[in-house]
């Protein structure tokens, strides 16, 4: 009887040890999952900050220095207007003559 009681005690001790090991493993797993989640959140935040920074740079480049863009656009516009005015002055006498010809010529 003592032997069977000792065996039962050993089984109970082994069961408690197994339960402790399982509990420790679950706790370690939960801790690792929390750690992985925190690492992922940090990586996402860093990636988001990087992409936001790149977006801000591109936005600044495209609209950015409004004064410089305005000066450039004004310069380009003035150049185009000058070119068109020169072209118009070159052909204006021809256009005027052509219009006078059509207006003064009578067709039957």
Secondary structure, DSSP 8 states (H G I E B T S, - for coil): -HHHHHHHHHHHHHHHHHHHHHHHHHHHHHHHHHHHHHHHHHHHHHHHHHHHHHHHHHHHHHTS-HHHHHHHHHHHHHHHHHHHHHHHHHHHHHHHHHHHHHHH----
